[in-house]
Amino acid sequence: MKTKESYFLSQPHQPFFLLGIVNAIIMMLLFALNYKGILPLKIDPLTLHSYSLIYLVFTNFFTGFLFTTFPRFNQTDTIDKGYYTKIFYANAVASLLFILGALFSNYLLTFAMLTAFISQFFIILKLTLIYKNANTPDKEDSFWILGANHIGLLTHLLFIISLFVPALLNAAINGAFYLYLIFLAFSVGQRMIPFFSHSFAQKGEHFVRNVFILFVLKSIFSISELKVLELFIDVTLALYLGREFYRWELHPFRSPAILWVLHLALLWLPLSFALSALSLTAELFLDTSFYFLNIHLLAIGFLTTVLIGFGTRVTLGHAGMPPHADKFVTAIFLFIQLVVVLRALFSINIAFGWGANFLFDISFTAWLLLFVLWGGRYGKILIFGKKI
């Protein structure tokens, strides 16, 4: 009989998903307490918030998902347990050191980031070997997924250097956000969501490549604060993505919740860029800043929705359970959208000077509750394999 520990480490998604859930709660709590002036830290709030979510929360979710599915994409052998277990332990150590460093020591912070960087190097090394040994002739989607991971490693290095050269922080954040996080989730989503939806629509020629080019331009113009050009790219992305997704004929209103949540995530991509264009227009002509509205629409609306949608599906499927979302889980899917709205309202509050800063407390509490609820529902499956 398998021990509880051996089951927890028996499949790669289990430990990484759980670490991602724990970090989503702890890192947001640290940021919120620091932002409100309650807890002084050894790291500035922007670096704390962006780095911890990108490399200690979402990267763990990506790793669990890709270590489970990337070998299937490429028709190769599964990843050896000893390999992914070592990476999990390294990521857990990096997370702990990051928390301790944020509280007590800049040296621990640097060491934590270096540990996470080395761990990510070995994650990408394994994905690269899988890609090179693929037994499938169609490797285009794998190429873009792998490419996004390589960019994530490069921007990870920029984050570390920015500890000593703060001028690089903006480039690290923009590159990691658009070209790593969002593009990686998009690359996976555009492959898997039509497949799950039984959509046989032919994708536009060079669709993923074109989106990548637009993301590169978006990142460059954002870093350079060329707002007129960035506005043009936002409008182009909103129209191009919206047109393409419409062609796929996904039928979200006729799909079960486990599927329409992924359709909803896709909808947030063109919608986020459309709203980003509106916020940039306000900045240009009304001198009104919407306080990271566009980033949070993408980070919560698209990224968090798609990760929880895929994460739920993978957790159930690999525990031998049907991929089904009951009323409670469907409510969680809808609750993610409430978190988006609450965070958007906080940005609008800043822009128009409403003075409703309590919206920050409500929005970050909603984020914590989201991961507590999702982790509470699926934690036993991830750790013990217990059925719901």
Contacts in CASP RR format, 6 or more apart in sequence:
PFRMAT RR
TARGET T0000
AUTHOR 0000-0000-0000
METHOD contacts of the structure
MODEL  1
MKTKESYFLSQPHQPFFLLGIVNAIIMMLLFALNYKGILPLKIDPLTLHS
YSLIYLVFTNFFTGFLFTTFPRFNQTDTIDKGYYTKIFYANAVASLLFIL
GALFSNYLLTFAMLTAFISQFFIILKLTLIYKNANTPDKEDSFWILGANH
IGLLTHLLFIISLFVPALLNAAINGAFYLYLIFLAFSVGQRMIPFFSHSF
AQKGEHFVRNVFILFVLKSIFSISELKVLELFIDVTLALYLGREFYRWEL
HPFRSPAILWVLHLALLWLPLSFALSALSLTAELFLDTSFYFLNIHLLAI
GFLTTVLIGFGTRVTLGHAGMPPHADKFVTAIFLFIQLVVVLRALFSINI
AFGWGANFLFDISFTAWLLLFVLWGGRYGKILIFGKKI
2 10 0 8 1.000
4 383 0 8 1.000
4 384 0 8 1.000
7 14 0 8 1.000
7 383 0 8 1.000
7 384 0 8 1.000
7 385 0 8 1.000
8 14 0 8 1.000
8 15 0 8 1.000
8 18 0 8 1.000
8 382 0 8 1.000
8 383 0 8 1.000
8 384 0 8 1.000
9 15 0 8 1.000
9 81 0 8 1.000
9 85 0 8 1.000
9 88 0 8 1.000
10 81 0 8 1.000
11 68 0 8 1.000
11 318 0 8 1.000
12 63 0 8 1.000
12 64 0 8 1.000
12 67 0 8 1.000
12 68 0 8 1.000
12 79 0 8 1.000
12 84 0 8 1.000
13 64 0 8 1.000
13 65 0 8 1.000
13 67 0 8 1.000
13 68 0 8 1.000
13 311 0 8 1.000
13 314 0 8 1.000
13 315 0 8 1.000
13 318 0 8 1.000
13 382 0 8 1.000
14 382 0 8 1.000
14 383 0 8 1.000
15 84 0 8 1.000
15 85 0 8 1.000
15 88 0 8 1.000
15 382 0 8 1.000
16 60 0 8 1.000
16 61 0 8 1.000
16 63 0 8 1.000
16 64 0 8 1.000
16 67 0 8 1.000
16 84 0 8 1.000
16 88 0 8 1.000
16 91 0 8 1.000
17 60 0 8 1.000
17 61 0 8 1.000
17 64 0 8 1.000
17 311 0 8 1.000
17 314 0 8 1.000
17 315 0 8 1.000
17 378 0 8 1.000
17 382 0 8 1.000
18 375 0 8 1.000
18 379 0 8 1.000
18 382 0 8 1.000
18 383 0 8 1.000
19 60 0 8 1.000
19 88 0 8 1.000
19 91 0 8 1.000
19 92 0 8 1.000
19 95 0 8 1.000
20 56 0 8 1.000
20 57 0 8 1.000
20 60 0 8 1.000
20 61 0 8 1.000
21 371 0 8 1.000
21 374 0 8 1.000
21 375 0 8 1.000
21 379 0 8 1.000
22 95 0 8 1.000
23 52 0 8 1.000
23 56 0 8 1.000
23 57 0 8 1.000
23 60 0 8 1.000
23 95 0 8 1.000
24 53 0 8 1.000
24 57 0 8 1.000
24 367 0 8 1.000
24 371 0 8 1.000
25 368 0 8 1.000
25 371 0 8 1.000
25 372 0 8 1.000
26 95 0 8 1.000
26 99 0 8 1.000
27 48 0 8 1.000
27 49 0 8 1.000
27 52 0 8 1.000
27 53 0 8 1.000
27 56 0 8 1.000
27 57 0 8 1.000
28 53 0 8 1.000
28 364 0 8 1.000
28 367 0 8 1.000
28 368 0 8 1.000
29 368 0 8 1.000
30 39 0 8 1.000
30 41 0 8 1.000
30 48 0 8 1.000
30 52 0 8 1.000
30 99 0 8 1.000
30 102 0 8 1.000
31 45 0 8 1.000
31 48 0 8 1.000
31 49 0 8 1.000
31 52 0 8 1.000
31 364 0 8 1.000
32 360 0 8 1.000
32 361 0 8 1.000
32 364 0 8 1.000
33 39 0 8 1.000
34 40 0 8 1.000
34 41 0 8 1.000
34 45 0 8 1.000
34 48 0 8 1.000
35 45 0 8 1.000
35 360 0 8 1.000
36 360 0 8 1.000
36 361 0 8 1.000
41 48 0 8 1.000
41 102 0 8 1.000
41 103 0 8 1.000
42 101 0 8 1.000
42 102 0 8 1.000
42 103 0 8 1.000
42 104 0 8 1.000
42 105 0 8 1.000
42 106 0 8 1.000
42 109 0 8 1.000
43 101 0 8 1.000
43 102 0 8 1.000
43 106 0 8 1.000
43 109 0 8 1.000
46 169 0 8 1.000
46 173 0 8 1.000
47 159 0 8 1.000
47 162 0 8 1.000
47 163 0 8 1.000
47 169 0 8 1.000
48 102 0 8 1.000
50 172 0 8 1.000
50 173 0 8 1.000
50 176 0 8 1.000
50 177 0 8 1.000
51 113 0 8 1.000
51 159 0 8 1.000
52 98 0 8 1.000
53 299 0 8 1.000
54 176 0 8 1.000
54 177 0 8 1.000
54 180 0 8 1.000
54 181 0 8 1.000
55 113 0 8 1.000
55 116 0 8 1.000
55 120 0 8 1.000
55 156 0 8 1.000
55 159 0 8 1.000
55 176 0 8 1.000
56 91 0 8 1.000
56 94 0 8 1.000
56 95 0 8 1.000
56 98 0 8 1.000
56 116 0 8 1.000
58 181 0 8 1.000
58 303 0 8 1.000
58 307 0 8 1.000
59 91 0 8 1.000
59 116 0 8 1.000
59 120 0 8 1.000
60 91 0 8 1.000
61 307 0 8 1.000
61 311 0 8 1.000
62 149 0 8 1.000
62 184 0 8 1.000
62 185 0 8 1.000
63 87 0 8 1.000
63 91 0 8 1.000
63 123 0 8 1.000
65 188 0 8 1.000
65 307 0 8 1.000
65 310 0 8 1.000
65 311 0 8 1.000
65 314 0 8 1.000
66 127 0 8 1.000
66 145 0 8 1.000
66 149 0 8 1.000
66 188 0 8 1.000
67 79 0 8 1.000
67 84 0 8 1.000
67 123 0 8 1.000
67 126 0 8 1.000
68 314 0 8 1.000
68 318 0 8 1.000
69 314 0 8 1.000
70 127 0 8 1.000
70 130 0 8 1.000
70 142 0 8 1.000
70 145 0 8 1.000
71 77 0 8 1.000
71 78 0 8 1.000
71 79 0 8 1.000
71 130 0 8 1.000
73 136 0 8 1.000
73 141 0 8 1.000
73 142 0 8 1.000
73 145 0 8 1.000
73 191 0 8 1.000
74 130 0 8 1.000
74 131 0 8 1.000
74 133 0 8 1.000
74 134 0 8 1.000
74 135 0 8 1.000
74 136 0 8 1.000
74 139 0 8 1.000
74 142 0 8 1.000
75 134 0 8 1.000
75 135 0 8 1.000
75 136 0 8 1.000
76 130 0 8 1.000
76 133 0 8 1.000
76 134 0 8 1.000
76 135 0 8 1.000
79 126 0 8 1.000
79 130 0 8 1.000
83 126 0 8 1.000
86 122 0 8 1.000
87 119 0 8 1.000
87 122 0 8 1.000
87 123 0 8 1.000
90 115 0 8 1.000
90 116 0 8 1.000
90 118 0 8 1.000
90 119 0 8 1.000
90 122 0 8 1.000
91 116 0 8 1.000
91 119 0 8 1.000
93 115 0 8 1.000
94 112 0 8 1.000
94 113 0 8 1.000
94 115 0 8 1.000
94 116 0 8 1.000
94 119 0 8 1.000
95 112 0 8 1.000
95 116 0 8 1.000
96 112 0 8 1.000
97 108 0 8 1.000
97 109 0 8 1.000
97 111 0 8 1.000
97 112 0 8 1.000
97 115 0 8 1.000
98 108 0 8 1.000
98 109 0 8 1.000
98 112 0 8 1.000
98 113 0 8 1.000
98 116 0 8 1.000
100 108 0 8 1.000
100 112 0 8 1.000
101 107 0 8 1.000
101 108 0 8 1.000
101 109 0 8 1.000
101 112 0 8 1.000
102 109 0 8 1.000
106 163 0 8 1.000
109 163 0 8 1.000
110 160 0 8 1.000
110 163 0 8 1.000
113 156 0 8 1.000
113 159 0 8 1.000
113 160 0 8 1.000
113 163 0 8 1.000
114 160 0 8 1.000
116 156 0 8 1.000
117 153 0 8 1.000
117 156 0 8 1.000
117 157 0 8 1.000
117 160 0 8 1.000
120 152 0 8 1.000
120 153 0 8 1.000
120 156 0 8 1.000
121 153 0 8 1.000
123 149 0 8 1.000
124 146 0 8 1.000
124 149 0 8 1.000
124 150 0 8 1.000
124 153 0 8 1.000
127 145 0 8 1.000
127 146 0 8 1.000
127 149 0 8 1.000
128 146 0 8 1.000
131 139 0 8 1.000
131 142 0 8 1.000
131 143 0 8 1.000
131 146 0 8 1.000
134 142 0 8 1.000
140 208 0 8 1.000
141 187 0 8 1.000
141 190 0 8 1.000
141 191 0 8 1.000
141 208 0 8 1.000
144 183 0 8 1.000
144 187 0 8 1.000
144 208 0 8 1.000
144 209 0 8 1.000
144 212 0 8 1.000
145 184 0 8 1.000
145 187 0 8 1.000
145 188 0 8 1.000
148 179 0 8 1.000
148 180 0 8 1.000
148 183 0 8 1.000
148 184 0 8 1.000
148 187 0 8 1.000
149 180 0 8 1.000
149 184 0 8 1.000
151 175 0 8 1.000
151 176 0 8 1.000
151 179 0 8 1.000
151 180 0 8 1.000
151 183 0 8 1.000
152 175 0 8 1.000
152 176 0 8 1.000
152 179 0 8 1.000
152 180 0 8 1.000
155 171 0 8 1.000
155 172 0 8 1.000
155 175 0 8 1.000
155 176 0 8 1.000
155 179 0 8 1.000
155 180 0 8 1.000
156 176 0 8 1.000
158 168 0 8 1.000
158 171 0 8 1.000
158 172 0 8 1.000
158 175 0 8 1.000
158 176 0 8 1.000
159 169 0 8 1.000
159 172 0 8 1.000
159 176 0 8 1.000
161 168 0 8 1.000
161 172 0 8 1.000
162 168 0 8 1.000
162 169 0 8 1.000
162 172 0 8 1.000
170 223 0 8 1.000
171 223 0 8 1.000
174 219 0 8 1.000
174 222 0 8 1.000
174 223 0 8 1.000
175 219 0 8 1.000
175 223 0 8 1.000
177 219 0 8 1.000
177 295 0 8 1.000
177 298 0 8 1.000
177 299 0 8 1.000
178 215 0 8 1.000
178 218 0 8 1.000
178 219 0 8 1.000
178 222 0 8 1.000
179 212 0 8 1.000
179 215 0 8 1.000
179 216 0 8 1.000
179 219 0 8 1.000
181 299 0 8 1.000
181 303 0 8 1.000
182 215 0 8 1.000
182 298 0 8 1.000
182 302 0 8 1.000
182 303 0 8 1.000
183 211 0 8 1.000
183 212 0 8 1.000
183 215 0 8 1.000
185 302 0 8 1.000
185 303 0 8 1.000
185 306 0 8 1.000
185 307 0 8 1.000
186 208 0 8 1.000
186 211 0 8 1.000
186 269 0 8 1.000
187 208 0 8 1.000
188 306 0 8 1.000
188 310 0 8 1.000
189 262 0 8 1.000
189 265 0 8 1.000
189 266 0 8 1.000
189 306 0 8 1.000
189 310 0 8 1.000
190 203 0 8 1.000
190 207 0 8 1.000
190 208 0 8 1.000
192 262 0 8 1.000
192 310 0 8 1.000
193 250 0 8 1.000
193 262 0 8 1.000
193 263 0 8 1.000
193 265 0 8 1.000
193 266 0 8 1.000
194 201 0 8 1.000
194 203 0 8 1.000
194 248 0 8 1.000
194 250 0 8 1.000
196 259 0 8 1.000
196 262 0 8 1.000
196 313 0 8 1.000
197 248 0 8 1.000
197 250 0 8 1.000
197 251 0 8 1.000
197 255 0 8 1.000
197 259 0 8 1.000
197 262 0 8 1.000
197 263 0 8 1.000
199 248 0 8 1.000
199 249 0 8 1.000
199 250 0 8 1.000
201 247 0 8 1.000
201 248 0 8 1.000
201 249 0 8 1.000
203 244 0 8 1.000
203 248 0 8 1.000
204 244 0 8 1.000
204 247 0 8 1.000
207 244 0 8 1.000
210 240 0 8 1.000
211 237 0 8 1.000
211 240 0 8 1.000
211 241 0 8 1.000
214 233 0 8 1.000
214 236 0 8 1.000
214 237 0 8 1.000
214 240 0 8 1.000
215 237 0 8 1.000
217 229 0 8 1.000
217 233 0 8 1.000
218 230 0 8 1.000
218 233 0 8 1.000
218 234 0 8 1.000
218 237 0 8 1.000
220 226 0 8 1.000
221 227 0 8 1.000
221 229 0 8 1.000
221 230 0 8 1.000
221 233 0 8 1.000
222 230 0 8 1.000
227 280 0 8 1.000
227 283 0 8 1.000
227 284 0 8 1.000
228 284 0 8 1.000
230 280 0 8 1.000
231 277 0 8 1.000
231 280 0 8 1.000
231 281 0 8 1.000
231 284 0 8 1.000
234 273 0 8 1.000
234 274 0 8 1.000
234 276 0 8 1.000
234 277 0 8 1.000
234 280 0 8 1.000
234 294 0 8 1.000
235 273 0 8 1.000
235 274 0 8 1.000
235 277 0 8 1.000
237 269 0 8 1.000
237 270 0 8 1.000
237 273 0 8 1.000
238 270 0 8 1.000
238 271 0 8 1.000
238 273 0 8 1.000
238 274 0 8 1.000
238 277 0 8 1.000
239 270 0 8 1.000
241 269 0 8 1.000
241 270 0 8 1.000
241 273 0 8 1.000
242 269 0 8 1.000
242 270 0 8 1.000
245 266 0 8 1.000
245 267 0 8 1.000
245 269 0 8 1.000
245 270 0 8 1.000
250 263 0 8 1.000
250 266 0 8 1.000
252 259 0 8 1.000
252 260 0 8 1.000
252 263 0 8 1.000
252 264 0 8 1.000
252 267 0 8 1.000
253 260 0 8 1.000
255 263 0 8 1.000
256 324 0 8 1.000
256 325 0 8 1.000
257 325 0 8 1.000
257 329 0 8 1.000
257 330 0 8 1.000
257 333 0 8 1.000
258 309 0 8 1.000
258 312 0 8 1.000
258 313 0 8 1.000
258 323 0 8 1.000
258 324 0 8 1.000
258 325 0 8 1.000
258 329 0 8 1.000
261 305 0 8 1.000
261 308 0 8 1.000
261 309 0 8 1.000
261 312 0 8 1.000
261 325 0 8 1.000
261 333 0 8 1.000
262 306 0 8 1.000
262 309 0 8 1.000
262 310 0 8 1.000
264 305 0 8 1.000
264 333 0 8 1.000
264 337 0 8 1.000
265 301 0 8 1.000
265 302 0 8 1.000
265 305 0 8 1.000
265 306 0 8 1.000
265 309 0 8 1.000
266 302 0 8 1.000
266 306 0 8 1.000
268 297 0 8 1.000
268 298 0 8 1.000
268 301 0 8 1.000
268 302 0 8 1.000
268 305 0 8 1.000
268 340 0 8 1.000
269 298 0 8 1.000
269 302 0 8 1.000
271 297 0 8 1.000
272 294 0 8 1.000
272 297 0 8 1.000
272 298 0 8 1.000
272 301 0 8 1.000
272 302 0 8 1.000
273 294 0 8 1.000
275 293 0 8 1.000
275 294 0 8 1.000
275 297 0 8 1.000
276 293 0 8 1.000
276 294 0 8 1.000
276 297 0 8 1.000
279 290 0 8 1.000
279 293 0 8 1.000
279 294 0 8 1.000
280 294 0 8 1.000
282 288 0 8 1.000
282 290 0 8 1.000
282 351 0 8 1.000
283 289 0 8 1.000
283 290 0 8 1.000
288 351 0 8 1.000
288 352 0 8 1.000
289 350 0 8 1.000
289 351 0 8 1.000
290 347 0 8 1.000
290 348 0 8 1.000
290 350 0 8 1.000
290 351 0 8 1.000
291 346 0 8 1.000
291 347 0 8 1.000
291 350 0 8 1.000
291 351 0 8 1.000
292 347 0 8 1.000
293 344 0 8 1.000
293 347 0 8 1.000
293 348 0 8 1.000
293 351 0 8 1.000
296 340 0 8 1.000
296 343 0 8 1.000
296 344 0 8 1.000
296 347 0 8 1.000
297 340 0 8 1.000
297 344 0 8 1.000
300 336 0 8 1.000
300 339 0 8 1.000
300 340 0 8 1.000
300 343 0 8 1.000
300 367 0 8 1.000
301 336 0 8 1.000
301 337 0 8 1.000
301 340 0 8 1.000
304 336 0 8 1.000
304 339 0 8 1.000
304 370 0 8 1.000
305 333 0 8 1.000
305 336 0 8 1.000
305 337 0 8 1.000
308 332 0 8 1.000
308 333 0 8 1.000
308 336 0 8 1.000
308 374 0 8 1.000
309 333 0 8 1.000
312 323 0 8 1.000
312 325 0 8 1.000
312 329 0 8 1.000
312 374 0 8 1.000
312 378 0 8 1.000
313 323 0 8 1.000
315 378 0 8 1.000
315 381 0 8 1.000
315 382 0 8 1.000
316 322 0 8 1.000
316 323 0 8 1.000
316 324 0 8 1.000
316 381 0 8 1.000
317 323 0 8 1.000
319 381 0 8 1.000
319 385 0 8 1.000
319 387 0 8 1.000
321 381 0 8 1.000
321 387 0 8 1.000
321 388 0 8 1.000
325 333 0 8 1.000
328 377 0 8 1.000
329 377 0 8 1.000
332 370 0 8 1.000
332 373 0 8 1.000
332 374 0 8 1.000
332 377 0 8 1.000
335 366 0 8 1.000
335 369 0 8 1.000
335 370 0 8 1.000
335 373 0 8 1.000
336 370 0 8 1.000
338 366 0 8 1.000
339 363 0 8 1.000
339 366 0 8 1.000
339 367 0 8 1.000
339 370 0 8 1.000
342 359 0 8 1.000
342 362 0 8 1.000
342 363 0 8 1.000
342 366 0 8 1.000
343 363 0 8 1.000
343 367 0 8 1.000
345 356 0 8 1.000
345 359 0 8 1.000
345 363 0 8 1.000
346 356 0 8 1.000
346 357 0 8 1.000
346 359 0 8 1.000
346 360 0 8 1.000
346 363 0 8 1.000
348 354 0 8 1.000
349 355 0 8 1.000
349 356 0 8 1.000
349 357 0 8 1.000
349 359 0 8 1.000
377 388 0 8 1.000
380 386 0 8 1.000
381 387 0 8 1.000
381 388 0 8 1.000
END
